[in-house]
Amino acid sequence: MPVTTFLRDMFAPGYDTFPTKHVIFDFKKNKQRVAPFVAAGSGPINIRRDGFRTEIYEAPFINLSAPYDVDLLQTRLPGENVFGGLTPDERALQLMQQDYMELDDMITRREELMIAQMLQYGIATITGYVDDSATVVRTDTIDYGFENIINLTGADQWNQSTSKKYNDLEKAVTTSRQAGYNPTAAILGSEAWANMRADSNFMDKYMDLRYAQFGAINPQLNIANGNGYIYIGRLTELGLDLYRYDAWYFDENDGKMKPYISPEKVIVGPENIAERLYGANTLIPQGSDNFVTIEAPRATKVTIDRNNDTKSLIVKSRPVPQPFDVSAWAVINTVTT
């Protein structure tokens, strides 16, 4: 099954690369300013530039390695015939191909998770090992200055019968439109969708009308891309397609499976509101004595230790998501604790 990239494909499909390990961030908030009038014959008015700042970040570093030694290559692979199977040379090639796909998938999941964090919290948490034994951990945070968070409390929470779910979605849509955007998608966490589905008042009033087409429910599971997502339906008046993103990842920090979208959250926004930035990686390619800087989403090389008869496949990447405008989308915390 391919790795799920639903959020990346919808919200950050494009990318840009840099010739250094540092990337440039442009932080923008659209204020929808209106041109002022001036008296006839007067000079032009200088417009103050605001809502824009630039910062330079060192892109977080991913450096993965898959080692191969003699003992590994002399052992039968899963599914390989016991007799008349592959030679060690053939196993090395097959293992290297499988390992590259696995390492690339791991990096893709990290990209998806960083985009999920950016959309839900307005930050990207970078946690990584700083020693070869993978025991010492360092955590950094990129704060995008996101403010469009709607926190529901008390009787307004979606697990309460008194909640006004349609009004909350409309408020999120309005928040995005005030910044000059037209939101088209609402991504619901599992609990947010469960509470919406259990609300007969919402479902009957907005999703089950026969003659006034406010919306329609038509759940469809899509598994063509990784874990898949569920298309729930459409709220026509708001112009929103509703989705439940049913995808999980394994958190190495606590050894638990976690959803990319927190169960109680709802993300409302337009598509293509961000991009992925990649810093460069400098390495010495196999068969060369010179350093080479790779400006690309992935940098790959194979190292050989002839003294110990070992080989390693190494895949490097420096990804970080950047929103074009941090006011373009909104988040609803449907249940607060």
Secondary structure, DSSP 8 states (H G I E B T S, - for coil): -----HHHHHH--EEEE-SSSEEEEEEE-----------TT---------SEEEEEEE---EEEEEEE-HHHHTS--TT--SSS---HHHHHHHHHHHHHHHHHHHHHHHHHHHHHHHHHHSEEEEEEE-STTS--EEEEEEE-----EEE--GGGSTTSTT--HHHHHHHHHHHHHHTT----EEEE-HHHHHHHHH-HHHHHHHS--SSS-SEEEEEEEE-SSTT-EEEEEEETTTTEEEEEE--EEEETTTTEEEESS-TTEEEEE-S--EEEEE--EEE--TT-SS-EEE-SS-EEEEEEETTTTEEEEEEEE-EEEEES-TTS-EEEE-S--
